[in-house]
Amino acid sequence: MVAPERRRSASDYEQALRRQELAAGRALVQVLPEDGPPGPRELAAARRVLTQALFDLRRLARDLDQELEELRARQRAGRRPGEAQGSRERPRGGAGPGELERYEGARDAIDEVIERWEGRREQLTSELERRQPRRPGDRKDAGRVSGRRGGAPARPGPPRSRRSRRSPG
């Protein structure tokens, strides 16, 4: 039997956001050098840290979106026919006044951090691409398939083994 999940408040989400920001900051401090500019390995490690932090933050945002949907559904269900939308009394099973706004504020804060971290990760990616040593004659948009030599077009050849009865393709 699975225990029912405790409903998180808007302040719980804000606190989780702060914890994730701190964790990402600590992880970045660990991978970046204290003295001197970071090298390609450190930049790649920082990009991995930000990628993981973004993954975790997006998971938090999905949880919050689900909470927002449930809250909106409770508010719709708690409203009696003919009741004014801006009613001051608390609907049965619904949220208190201002609760939805607090959740939406937490969602906006998460979105801002996601946007900022995505920008930082893009900066790291472009810096890594700029620093990558390229071999002479290699072009980024050469259109070649990696692992192939000579440039001859691929020709369909006989299959290496019999086709399986299970998969027709």
HELIX and SHEET records of a PDB file:
HELIX    1   1 ALA A   10  VAL A   31  1                                  22    
HELIX    2   2 PRO A   40  GLY A   78  1                                  39    
HELIX    3   3 GLU A   99  ARG A  131  1                                  33    
END                                                                             
